[in-house]
Amino acid sequence: MNRLLPIFICLNLMSGCVLWPNWHWEKEGASTADYQSDLRFCKSQTEQPLDGNVTKESVARLHACMERRGWHKSKNGKPA
């Protein structure tokens, strides 16, 4: 079992990298509080499920709302 521990740790770390988003939302002059406020607003307006089961359609509605509020996706500091 001791020989398998490093393998489990390595696999766990690798799977975490896959789940790490490679983009983020940006808005000129906006603060973290602005982002959180707009995200809460968009979630409430687009009927995001409270149980965590999101669909492509609900994500698309959320993204469209964020874009209407002036946010854009950015990947590695460049617009996505």
PDB file with one MODEL, atoms N, CA, C and O in Angstrom:
MODEL        1
ATOM      1  N   MET A   1       0.823  -1.195   0.000  1.00  0.00           N
ATOM      2  CA  MET A   1       0.000   0.000   0.000  1.00  0.00           C
ATOM      3  C   MET A   1       0.866   1.258   0.000  1.00  0.00           C
ATOM      4  O   MET A   1       0.514   2.242  -0.651  1.00  0.00           O
ATOM      5  N   ASN A   2       1.992   1.246   0.717  1.00  0.00           N
ATOM      6  CA  ASN A   2       2.856   2.419   0.760  1.00  0.00           C
ATOM      7  C   ASN A   2       3.424   2.760  -0.612  1.00  0.00           C
ATOM      8  O   ASN A   2       3.683   3.927  -0.904  1.00  0.00           O
ATOM      9  N   ARG A   3       3.619   1.752  -1.451  1.00  0.00           N
ATOM     10  CA  ARG A   3       4.133   2.014  -2.794  1.00  0.00           C
ATOM     11  C   ARG A   3       3.086   2.660  -3.690  1.00  0.00           C
ATOM     12  O   ARG A   3       3.435   3.359  -4.641  1.00  0.00           O
ATOM     13  N   LEU A   4       1.808   2.436  -3.401  1.00  0.00           N
ATOM     14  CA  LEU A   4       0.732   2.989  -4.215  1.00  0.00           C
ATOM     15  C   LEU A   4       0.398   4.435  -3.847  1.00  0.00           C
ATOM     16  O   LEU A   4      -0.184   5.158  -4.657  1.00  0.00           O
ATOM     17  N   LEU A   5       0.753   4.856  -2.660  1.00  0.00           N
ATOM     18  CA  LEU A   5       0.420   6.205  -2.206  1.00  0.00           C
ATOM     19  C   LEU A   5       0.953   7.292  -3.139  1.00  0.00           C
ATOM     20  O   LEU A   5       0.192   8.193  -3.493  1.00  0.00           O
ATOM     21  N   PRO A   6       2.216   7.255  -3.554  1.00  0.00           N
ATOM     22  CA  PRO A   6       2.695   8.292  -4.486  1.00  0.00           C
ATOM     23  C   PRO A   6       1.928   8.304  -5.809  1.00  0.00           C
ATOM     24  O   PRO A   6       1.728   9.365  -6.401  1.00  0.00           O
ATOM     25  N   ILE A   7       1.502   7.140  -6.269  1.00  0.00           N
ATOM     26  CA  ILE A   7       0.733   7.062  -7.512  1.00  0.00           C
ATOM     27  C   ILE A   7      -0.621   7.731  -7.333  1.00  0.00           C
ATOM     28  O   ILE A   7      -1.061   8.488  -8.197  1.00  0.00           O
ATOM     29  N   PHE A   8      -1.289   7.450  -6.202  1.00  0.00           N
ATOM     30  CA  PHE A   8      -2.584   8.072  -5.934  1.00  0.00           C
ATOM     31  C   PHE A   8      -2.451   9.583  -5.815  1.00  0.00           C
ATOM     32  O   PHE A   8      -3.300  10.320  -6.317  1.00  0.00           O
ATOM     33  N   ILE A   9      -1.417  10.044  -5.171  1.00  0.00           N
ATOM     34  CA  ILE A   9      -1.199  11.486  -5.017  1.00  0.00           C
ATOM     35  C   ILE A   9      -0.974  12.128  -6.380  1.00  0.00           C
ATOM     36  O   ILE A   9      -1.547  13.175  -6.680  1.00  0.00           O
ATOM     37  N   CYS A  10      -0.150  11.508  -7.195  1.00  0.00           N
ATOM     38  CA  CYS A  10       0.134  12.037  -8.532  1.00  0.00           C
ATOM     39  C   CYS A  10      -1.134  12.096  -9.385  1.00  0.00           C
ATOM     40  O   CYS A  10      -1.381  13.101 -10.052  1.00  0.00           O
ATOM     41  N   LEU A  11      -1.927  11.045  -9.372  1.00  0.00           N
ATOM     42  CA  LEU A  11      -3.171  11.028 -10.144  1.00  0.00           C
ATOM     43  C   LEU A  11      -4.139  12.093  -9.652  1.00  0.00           C
ATOM     44  O   LEU A  11      -4.825  12.735 -10.448  1.00  0.00           O
ATOM     45  N   ASN A  12      -4.193  12.278  -8.345  1.00  0.00           N
ATOM     46  CA  ASN A  12      -5.067  13.294  -7.766  1.00  0.00           C
ATOM     47  C   ASN A  12      -4.640  14.690  -8.215  1.00  0.00           C
ATOM     48  O   ASN A  12      -5.486  15.508  -8.577  1.00  0.00           O
ATOM     49  N   LEU A  13      -3.361  14.964  -8.195  1.00  0.00           N
ATOM     50  CA  LEU A  13      -2.861  16.267  -8.629  1.00  0.00           C
ATOM     51  C   LEU A  13      -3.107  16.493 -10.115  1.00  0.00           C
ATOM     52  O   LEU A  13      -3.470  17.594 -10.528  1.00  0.00           O
ATOM     53  N   MET A  14      -2.911  15.464 -10.909  1.00  0.00           N
ATOM     54  CA  MET A  14      -3.124  15.589 -12.344  1.00  0.00           C
ATOM     55  C   MET A  14      -4.591  15.836 -12.663  1.00  0.00           C
ATOM     56  O   MET A  14      -4.903  16.624 -13.556  1.00  0.00           O
ATOM     57  N   SER A  15      -5.482  15.187 -11.960  1.00  0.00           N
ATOM     58  CA  SER A  15      -6.909  15.383 -12.228  1.00  0.00           C
ATOM     59  C   SER A  15      -7.333  16.787 -11.821  1.00  0.00           C
ATOM     60  O   SER A  15      -8.236  17.354 -12.436  1.00  0.00           O
ATOM     61  N   GLY A  16      -6.715  17.353 -10.814  1.00  0.00           N
ATOM     62  CA  GLY A  16      -7.018  18.721 -10.410  1.00  0.00           C
ATOM     63  C   GLY A  16      -6.654  19.720 -11.482  1.00  0.00           C
ATOM     64  O   GLY A  16      -7.359  20.715 -11.653  1.00  0.00           O
ATOM     65  N   CYS A  17      -5.594  19.493 -12.199  1.00  0.00           N
ATOM     66  CA  CYS A  17      -5.182  20.395 -13.285  1.00  0.00           C
ATOM     67  C   CYS A  17      -6.189  20.385 -14.424  1.00  0.00           C
ATOM     68  O   CYS A  17      -6.417  21.414 -15.061  1.00  0.00           O
ATOM     69  N   VAL A  18      -6.779  19.256 -14.679  1.00  0.00           N
ATOM     70  CA  VAL A  18      -7.765  19.144 -15.748  1.00  0.00           C
ATOM     71  C   VAL A  18      -8.996  19.973 -15.413  1.00  0.00           C
ATOM     72  O   VAL A  18      -9.605  20.568 -16.302  1.00  0.00           O
ATOM     73  N   LEU A  19      -9.365  20.015 -14.140  1.00  0.00           N
ATOM     74  CA  LEU A  19     -10.565  20.729 -13.733  1.00  0.00           C
ATOM     75  C   LEU A  19     -10.329  22.220 -13.533  1.00  0.00           C
ATOM     76  O   LEU A  19     -11.293  22.969 -13.378  1.00  0.00           O
ATOM     77  N   TRP A  20      -9.096  22.670 -13.531  1.00  0.00           N
ATOM     78  CA  TRP A  20      -8.785  24.081 -13.319  1.00  0.00           C
ATOM     79  C   TRP A  20      -9.159  24.853 -14.575  1.00  0.00           C
ATOM     80  O   TRP A  20      -8.706  24.513 -15.667  1.00  0.00           O
ATOM     81  N   PRO A  21      -9.988  25.896 -14.431  1.00  0.00           N
ATOM     82  CA  PRO A  21     -10.396  26.625 -15.638  1.00  0.00           C
ATOM     83  C   PRO A  21      -9.212  27.305 -16.315  1.00  0.00           C
ATOM     84  O   PRO A  21      -8.304  27.795 -15.644  1.00  0.00           O
ATOM     85  N   ASN A  22      -9.223  27.333 -17.642  1.00  0.00           N
ATOM     86  CA  ASN A  22      -8.139  27.966 -18.385  1.00  0.00           C
ATOM     87  C   ASN A  22      -8.541  29.363 -18.865  1.00  0.00           C
ATOM     88  O   ASN A  22      -7.864  29.942 -19.715  1.00  0.00           O
ATOM     89  N   TRP A  23      -9.644  29.910 -18.326  1.00  0.00           N
ATOM     90  CA  TRP A  23     -10.085  31.253 -18.664  1.00  0.00           C
ATOM     91  C   TRP A  23     -10.749  31.867 -17.431  1.00  0.00           C
ATOM     92  O   TRP A  23     -11.049  31.172 -16.460  1.00  0.00           O
ATOM     93  N   HIS A  24     -10.966  33.149 -17.486  1.00  0.00           N
ATOM     94  CA  HIS A  24     -11.669  33.850 -16.412  1.00  0.00           C
ATOM     95  C   HIS A  24     -12.397  35.050 -17.006  1.00  0.00           C
ATOM     96  O   HIS A  24     -12.155  35.427 -18.153  1.00  0.00           O
ATOM     97  N   TRP A  25     -13.286  35.642 -16.223  1.00  0.00           N
ATOM     98  CA  TRP A  25     -14.016  36.820 -16.673  1.00  0.00           C
ATOM     99  C   TRP A  25     -13.215  38.070 -16.371  1.00  0.00           C
ATOM    100  O   TRP A  25     -12.590  38.173 -15.315  1.00  0.00           O
ATOM    101  N   GLU A  26     -13.230  39.034 -17.304  1.00  0.00           N
ATOM    102  CA  GLU A  26     -12.577  40.327 -17.098  1.00  0.00           C
ATOM    103  C   GLU A  26     -13.524  41.440 -17.512  1.00  0.00           C
ATOM    104  O   GLU A  26     -14.343  41.280 -18.416  1.00  0.00           O
ATOM    105  N   LYS A  27     -13.393  42.579 -16.825  1.00  0.00           N
ATOM    106  CA  LYS A  27     -14.144  43.774 -17.171  1.00  0.00           C
ATOM    107  C   LYS A  27     -13.300  44.965 -16.760  1.00  0.00           C
ATOM    108  O   LYS A  27     -12.888  45.074 -15.605  1.00  0.00           O
ATOM    109  N   GLU A  28     -13.044  45.851 -17.698  1.00  0.00           N
ATOM    110  CA  GLU A  28     -12.191  47.019 -17.446  1.00  0.00           C
ATOM    111  C   GLU A  28     -12.695  47.797 -16.230  1.00  0.00           C
ATOM    112  O   GLU A  28     -13.853  48.210 -16.181  1.00  0.00           O
ATOM    113  N   GLY A  29     -11.812  47.988 -15.254  1.00  0.00           N
ATOM    114  CA  GLY A  29     -12.117  48.793 -14.080  1.00  0.00           C
ATOM    115  C   GLY A  29     -12.990  48.117 -13.034  1.00  0.00           C
ATOM    116  O   GLY A  29     -13.346  48.742 -12.035  1.00  0.00           O
ATOM    117  N   ALA A  30     -13.341  46.856 -13.245  1.00  0.00           N
ATOM    118  CA  ALA A  30     -14.223  46.162 -12.306  1.00  0.00           C
ATOM    119  C   ALA A  30     -13.426  45.524 -11.173  1.00  0.00           C
ATOM    120  O   ALA A  30     -12.282  45.104 -11.347  1.00  0.00           O
ATOM    121  N   SER A  31     -14.058  45.468 -10.025  1.00  0.00           N
ATOM    122  CA  SER A  31     -13.441  44.852  -8.847  1.00  0.00           C
ATOM    123  C   SER A  31     -13.961  43.426  -8.673  1.00  0.00           C
ATOM    124  O   SER A  31     -14.862  42.993  -9.390  1.00  0.00           O
ATOM    125  N   THR A  32     -13.392  42.715  -7.729  1.00  0.00           N
ATOM    126  CA  THR A  32     -13.874  41.375  -7.403  1.00  0.00           C
ATOM    127  C   THR A  32     -15.314  41.452  -6.914  1.00  0.00           C
ATOM    128  O   THR A  32     -16.125  40.580  -7.227  1.00  0.00           O
ATOM    129  N   ALA A  33     -15.636  42.489  -6.148  1.00  0.00           N
ATOM    130  CA  ALA A  33     -17.012  42.668  -5.661  1.00  0.00           C
ATOM    131  C   ALA A  33     -17.973  42.899  -6.830  1.00  0.00           C
ATOM    132  O   ALA A  33     -19.098  42.398  -6.813  1.00  0.00           O
ATOM    133  N   ASP A  34     -17.538  43.657  -7.849  1.00  0.00           N
ATOM    134  CA  ASP A  34     -18.361  43.870  -9.040  1.00  0.00           C
ATOM    135  C   ASP A  34     -18.634  42.539  -9.737  1.00  0.00           C
ATOM    136  O   ASP A  34     -19.761  42.257 -10.144  1.00  0.00           O
ATOM    137  N   TYR A  35     -17.595  41.734  -9.869  1.00  0.00           N
ATOM    138  CA  TYR A  35     -17.731  40.423 -10.506  1.00  0.00           C
ATOM    139  C   TYR A  35     -18.726  39.561  -9.740  1.00  0.00           C
ATOM    140  O   TYR A  35     -19.629  38.973 -10.335  1.00  0.00           O
ATOM    141  N   GLN A  36     -18.563  39.487  -8.427  1.00  0.00           N
ATOM    142  CA  GLN A  36     -19.438  38.650  -7.615  1.00  0.00           C
ATOM    143  C   GLN A  36     -20.886  39.126  -7.699  1.00  0.00           C
ATOM    144  O   GLN A  36     -21.808  38.313  -7.765  1.00  0.00           O
ATOM    145  N   SER A  37     -21.083  40.439  -7.697  1.00  0.00           N
ATOM    146  CA  SER A  37     -22.424  41.000  -7.799  1.00  0.00           C
ATOM    147  C   SER A  37     -23.056  40.666  -9.152  1.00  0.00           C
ATOM    148  O   SER A  37     -24.208  40.234  -9.213  1.00  0.00           O
ATOM    149  N   ASP A  38     -22.308  40.864 -10.227  1.00  0.00           N
ATOM    150  CA  ASP A  38     -22.840  40.562 -11.560  1.00  0.00           C
ATOM    151  C   ASP A  38     -23.095  39.073 -11.730  1.00  0.00           C
ATOM    152  O   ASP A  38     -24.086  38.679 -12.345  1.00  0.00           O
ATOM    153  N   LEU A  39     -22.213  38.246 -11.193  1.00  0.00           N
ATOM    154  CA  LEU A  39     -22.400  36.798 -11.292  1.00  0.00           C
ATOM    155  C   LEU A  39     -23.661  36.372 -10.544  1.00  0.00           C
ATOM    156  O   LEU A  39     -24.442  35.567 -11.050  1.00  0.00           O
ATOM    157  N   ARG A  40     -23.861  36.912  -9.335  1.00  0.00           N
ATOM    158  CA  ARG A  40     -25.083  36.599  -8.574  1.00  0.00           C
ATOM    159  C   ARG A  40     -26.321  37.039  -9.363  1.00  0.00           C
ATOM    160  O   ARG A  40     -27.298  36.297  -9.462  1.00  0.00           O
ATOM    161  N   PHE A  41     -26.270  38.254  -9.923  1.00  0.00           N
ATOM    162  CA  PHE A  41     -27.386  38.764 -10.700  1.00  0.00           C
ATOM    163  C   PHE A  41     -27.690  37.835 -11.872  1.00  0.00           C
ATOM    164  O   PHE A  41     -28.839  37.447 -12.084  1.00  0.00           O
ATOM    165  N   CYS A  42     -26.650  37.481 -12.632  1.00  0.00           N
ATOM    166  CA  CYS A  42     -26.854  36.635 -13.812  1.00  0.00           C
ATOM    167  C   CYS A  42     -27.360  35.254 -13.433  1.00  0.00           C
ATOM    168  O   CYS A  42     -28.190  34.683 -14.140  1.00  0.00           O
ATOM    169  N   LYS A  43     -26.878  34.721 -12.344  1.00  0.00           N
ATOM    170  CA  LYS A  43     -27.375  33.415 -11.900  1.00  0.00           C
ATOM    171  C   LYS A  43     -28.860  33.501 -11.565  1.00  0.00           C
ATOM    172  O   LYS A  43     -29.628  32.595 -11.891  1.00  0.00           O
ATOM    173  N   SER A  44     -29.261  34.589 -10.915  1.00  0.00           N
ATOM    174  CA  SER A  44     -30.672  34.734 -10.559  1.00  0.00           C
ATOM    175  C   SER A  44     -31.535  34.954 -11.799  1.00  0.00           C
ATOM    176  O   SER A  44     -32.674  34.489 -11.846  1.00  0.00           O
ATOM    177  N   GLN A  45     -31.011  35.655 -12.798  1.00  0.00           N
ATOM    178  CA  GLN A  45     -31.765  35.959 -14.016  1.00  0.00           C
ATOM    179  C   GLN A  45     -31.843  34.794 -14.987  1.00  0.00           C
ATOM    180  O   GLN A  45     -32.766  34.725 -15.799  1.00  0.00           O
ATOM    181  N   THR A  46     -30.896  33.887 -14.914  1.00  0.00           N
ATOM    182  CA  THR A  46     -30.847  32.791 -15.883  1.00  0.00           C
ATOM    183  C   THR A  46     -31.263  31.461 -15.281  1.00  0.00           C
ATOM    184  O   THR A  46     -31.054  30.406 -15.879  1.00  0.00           O
ATOM    185  N   GLU A  47     -31.848  31.515 -14.106  1.00  0.00           N
ATOM    186  CA  GLU A  47     -32.386  30.322 -13.453  1.00  0.00           C
ATOM    187  C   GLU A  47     -31.369  29.202 -13.350  1.00  0.00           C
ATOM    188  O   GLU A  47     -31.639  28.067 -13.742  1.00  0.00           O
ATOM    189  N   GLN A  48     -30.201  29.527 -12.821  1.00  0.00           N
ATOM    190  CA  GLN A  48     -29.176  28.505 -12.609  1.00  0.00           C
ATOM    191  C   GLN A  48     -29.683  27.528 -11.556  1.00  0.00           C
ATOM    192  O   GLN A  48     -30.173  27.953 -10.510  1.00  0.00           O
ATOM    193  N   PRO A  49     -29.577  26.241 -11.810  1.00  0.00           N
ATOM    194  CA  PRO A  49     -30.084  25.248 -10.853  1.00  0.00           C
ATOM    195  C   PRO A  49     -29.337  25.311  -9.527  1.00  0.00           C
ATOM    196  O   PRO A  49     -28.113  25.435  -9.495  1.00  0.00           O
ATOM    197  N   LEU A  50     -30.085  25.223  -8.445  1.00  0.00           N
ATOM    198  CA  LEU A  50     -29.493  25.277  -7.108  1.00  0.00           C
ATOM    199  C   LEU A  50     -28.834  23.962  -6.724  1.00  0.00           C
ATOM    200  O   LEU A  50     -28.014  23.924  -5.807  1.00  0.00           O
ATOM    201  N   ASP A  51     -29.187  22.879  -7.418  1.00  0.00           N
ATOM    202  CA  ASP A  51     -28.627  21.573  -7.070  1.00  0.00           C
ATOM    203  C   ASP A  51     -27.267  21.320  -7.707  1.00  0.00           C
ATOM    204  O   ASP A  51     -26.671  20.266  -7.489  1.00  0.00           O
ATOM    205  N   GLY A  52     -26.765  22.281  -8.496  1.00  0.00           N
ATOM    206  CA  GLY A  52     -25.445  22.138  -9.096  1.00  0.00           C
ATOM    207  C   GLY A  52     -25.443  21.425 -10.429  1.00  0.00           C
ATOM    208  O   GLY A  52     -24.393  21.311 -11.061  1.00  0.00           O
ATOM    209  N   ASN A  53     -26.594  20.939 -10.877  1.00  0.00           N
ATOM    210  CA  ASN A  53     -26.684  20.247 -12.165  1.00  0.00           C
ATOM    211  C   ASN A  53     -26.926  21.275 -13.268  1.00  0.00           C
ATOM    212  O   ASN A  53     -28.060  21.673 -13.534  1.00  0.00           O
ATOM    213  N   VAL A  54     -25.847  21.688 -13.894  1.00  0.00           N
ATOM    214  CA  VAL A  54     -25.962  22.684 -14.950  1.00  0.00           C
ATOM    215  C   VAL A  54     -26.020  22.004 -16.312  1.00  0.00           C
ATOM    216  O   VAL A  54     -25.546  20.882 -16.487  1.00  0.00           O
ATOM    217  N   THR A  55     -26.609  22.706 -17.264  1.00  0.00           N
ATOM    218  CA  THR A  55     -26.686  22.200 -18.633  1.00  0.00           C
ATOM    219  C   THR A  55     -25.952  23.175 -19.543  1.00  0.00           C
ATOM    220  O   THR A  55     -25.607  24.282 -19.131  1.00  0.00           O
ATOM    221  N   LYS A  56     -25.719  22.763 -20.766  1.00  0.00           N
ATOM    222  CA  LYS A  56     -25.082  23.655 -21.743  1.00  0.00           C
ATOM    223  C   LYS A  56     -25.918  24.912 -21.934  1.00  0.00           C
ATOM    224  O   LYS A  56     -25.382  26.011 -22.077  1.00  0.00           O
ATOM    225  N   GLU A  57     -27.234  24.742 -21.935  1.00  0.00           N
ATOM    226  CA  GLU A  57     -28.131  25.872 -22.148  1.00  0.00           C
ATOM    227  C   GLU A  57     -28.065  26.863 -20.981  1.00  0.00           C
ATOM    228  O   GLU A  57     -28.049  28.075 -21.197  1.00  0.00           O
ATOM    229  N   SER A  58     -28.026  26.353 -19.753  1.00  0.00           N
ATOM    230  CA  SER A  58     -27.980  27.265 -18.601  1.00  0.00           C
ATOM    231  C   SER A  58     -26.634  27.994 -18.542  1.00  0.00           C
ATOM    232  O   SER A  58     -26.578  29.160 -18.152  1.00  0.00           O
ATOM    233  N   VAL A  59     -25.565  27.319 -18.924  1.00  0.00           N
ATOM    234  CA  VAL A  59     -24.248  27.964 -18.957  1.00  0.00           C
ATOM    235  C   VAL A  59     -24.229  29.031 -20.053  1.00  0.00           C
ATOM    236  O   VAL A  59     -23.698  30.122 -19.845  1.00  0.00           O
ATOM    237  N   ALA A  60     -24.800  28.725 -21.207  1.00  0.00           N
ATOM    238  CA  ALA A  60     -24.845  29.690 -22.306  1.00  0.00           C
ATOM    239  C   ALA A  60     -25.631  30.931 -21.900  1.00  0.00           C
ATOM    240  O   ALA A  60     -25.232  32.048 -22.229  1.00  0.00           O
ATOM    241  N   ARG A  61     -26.749  30.751 -21.187  1.00  0.00           N
ATOM    242  CA  ARG A  61     -27.547  31.895 -20.721  1.00  0.00           C
ATOM    243  C   ARG A  61     -26.753  32.733 -19.724  1.00  0.00           C
ATOM    244  O   ARG A  61     -26.789  33.963 -19.774  1.00  0.00           O
ATOM    245  N   LEU A  62     -26.035  32.068 -18.819  1.00  0.00           N
ATOM    246  CA  LEU A  62     -25.221  32.783 -17.836  1.00  0.00           C
ATOM    247  C   LEU A  62     -24.124  33.579 -18.535  1.00  0.00           C
ATOM    248  O   LEU A  62     -23.905  34.745 -18.205  1.00  0.00           O
ATOM    249  N   HIS A  63     -23.438  32.975 -19.485  1.00  0.00           N
ATOM    250  CA  HIS A  63     -22.360  33.659 -20.207  1.00  0.00           C
ATOM    251  C   HIS A  63     -22.903  34.855 -20.988  1.00  0.00           C
ATOM    252  O   HIS A  63     -22.280  35.916 -21.013  1.00  0.00           O
ATOM    253  N   ALA A  64     -24.057  34.684 -21.621  1.00  0.00           N
ATOM    254  CA  ALA A  64     -24.659  35.788 -22.377  1.00  0.00           C
ATOM    255  C   ALA A  64     -25.004  36.942 -21.443  1.00  0.00           C
ATOM    256  O   ALA A  64     -24.799  38.102 -21.801  1.00  0.00           O
ATOM    257  N   CYS A  65     -25.513  36.650 -20.278  1.00  0.00           N
ATOM    258  CA  CYS A  65     -25.838  37.687 -19.299  1.00  0.00           C
ATOM    259  C   CYS A  65     -24.577  38.423 -18.861  1.00  0.00           C
ATOM    260  O   CYS A  65     -24.571  39.652 -18.791  1.00  0.00           O
ATOM    261  N   MET A  66     -23.518  37.688 -18.567  1.00  0.00           N
ATOM    262  CA  MET A  66     -22.264  38.324 -18.146  1.00  0.00           C
ATOM    263  C   MET A  66     -21.720  39.220 -19.253  1.00  0.00           C
ATOM    264  O   MET A  66     -21.212  40.307 -18.978  1.00  0.00           O
ATOM    265  N   GLU A  67     -21.823  38.775 -20.487  1.00  0.00           N
ATOM    266  CA  GLU A  67     -21.348  39.581 -21.609  1.00  0.00           C
ATOM    267  C   GLU A  67     -22.194  40.841 -21.778  1.00  0.00           C
ATOM    268  O   GLU A  67     -21.660  41.903 -22.097  1.00  0.00           O
ATOM    269  N   ARG A  68     -23.516  40.736 -21.567  1.00  0.00           N
ATOM    270  CA  ARG A  68     -24.368  41.923 -21.637  1.00  0.00           C
ATOM    271  C   ARG A  68     -23.999  42.943 -20.565  1.00  0.00           C
ATOM    272  O   ARG A  68     -24.202  44.143 -20.749  1.00  0.00           O
ATOM    273  N   ARG A  69     -23.455  42.465 -19.440  1.00  0.00           N
ATOM    274  CA  ARG A  69     -23.071  43.351 -18.347  1.00  0.00           C
ATOM    275  C   ARG A  69     -21.637  43.866 -18.514  1.00  0.00           C
ATOM    276  O   ARG A  69     -21.097  44.508 -17.613  1.00  0.00           O
ATOM    277  N   GLY A  70     -21.024  43.583 -19.666  1.00  0.00           N
ATOM    278  CA  GLY A  70     -19.713  44.145 -19.988  1.00  0.00           C
ATOM    279  C   GLY A  70     -18.522  43.248 -19.706  1.00  0.00           C
ATOM    280  O   GLY A  70     -17.384  43.689 -19.870  1.00  0.00           O
ATOM    281  N   TRP A  71     -18.733  42.017 -19.290  1.00  0.00           N
ATOM    282  CA  TRP A  71     -17.646  41.078 -19.008  1.00  0.00           C
ATOM    283  C   TRP A  71     -17.273  40.326 -20.281  1.00  0.00           C
ATOM    284  O   TRP A  71     -18.112  40.121 -21.159  1.00  0.00           O
ATOM    285  N   HIS A  72     -16.027  39.924 -20.373  1.00  0.00           N
ATOM    286  CA  HIS A  72     -15.584  39.068 -21.480  1.00  0.00           C
ATOM    287  C   HIS A  72     -14.656  37.989 -20.921  1.00  0.00           C
ATOM    288  O   HIS A  72     -13.983  38.171 -19.906  1.00  0.00           O
ATOM    289  N   LYS A  73     -14.652  36.868 -21.622  1.00  0.00           N
ATOM    290  CA  LYS A  73     -13.767  35.771 -21.230  1.00  0.00           C
ATOM    291  C   LYS A  73     -12.345  36.140 -21.616  1.00  0.00           C
ATOM    292  O   LYS A  73     -12.100  36.716 -22.676  1.00  0.00           O
ATOM    293  N   SER A  74     -11.409  35.795 -20.732  1.00  0.00           N
ATOM    294  CA  SER A  74     -10.004  36.045 -21.017  1.00  0.00           C
ATOM    295  C   SER A  74      -9.222  34.779 -20.728  1.00  0.00           C
ATOM    296  O   SER A  74      -9.407  34.132 -19.697  1.00  0.00           O
ATOM    297  N   LYS A  75      -8.350  34.443 -21.653  1.00  0.00           N
ATOM    298  CA  LYS A  75      -7.507  33.257 -21.506  1.00  0.00           C
ATOM    299  C   LYS A  75      -6.065  33.715 -21.453  1.00  0.00           C
ATOM    300  O   LYS A  75      -5.580  34.331 -22.402  1.00  0.00           O
ATOM    301  N   ASN A  76      -5.376  33.432 -20.375  1.00  0.00           N
ATOM    302  CA  ASN A  76      -3.974  33.814 -20.201  1.00  0.00           C
ATOM    303  C   ASN A  76      -3.756  35.304 -20.449  1.00  0.00           C
ATOM    304  O   ASN A  76      -2.762  35.701 -21.056  1.00  0.00           O
ATOM    305  N   GLY A  77      -4.674  36.107 -19.984  1.00  0.00           N
ATOM    306  CA  GLY A  77      -4.542  37.555 -20.095  1.00  0.00           C
ATOM    307  C   GLY A  77      -4.947  38.128 -21.435  1.00  0.00           C
ATOM    308  O   GLY A  77      -4.823  39.333 -21.653  1.00  0.00           O
ATOM    309  N   LYS A  78      -5.433  37.281 -22.345  1.00  0.00           N
ATOM    310  CA  LYS A  78      -5.867  37.744 -23.658  1.00  0.00           C
ATOM    311  C   LYS A  78      -7.335  37.389 -23.826  1.00  0.00           C
ATOM    312  O   LYS A  78      -7.772  36.368 -23.295  1.00  0.00           O
ATOM    313  N   PRO A  79      -8.112  38.191 -24.544  1.00  0.00           N
ATOM    314  CA  PRO A  79      -9.518  37.828 -24.763  1.00  0.00           C
ATOM    315  C   PRO A  79      -9.633  36.446 -25.385  1.00  0.00           C
ATOM    316  O   PRO A  79      -8.900  36.095 -26.309  1.00  0.00           O
ATOM    317  N   ALA A  80     -10.567  35.675 -24.858  1.00  0.00           N
ATOM    318  CA  ALA A  80     -10.765  34.303 -25.361  1.00  0.00           C
ATOM    319  C   ALA A  80     -11.666  34.297 -26.575  1.00  0.00           C
ATOM    320  O   ALA A  80     -11.944  33.235 -27.133  1.00  0.00           O
TER     321      ALA A  80
ENDMDL
END
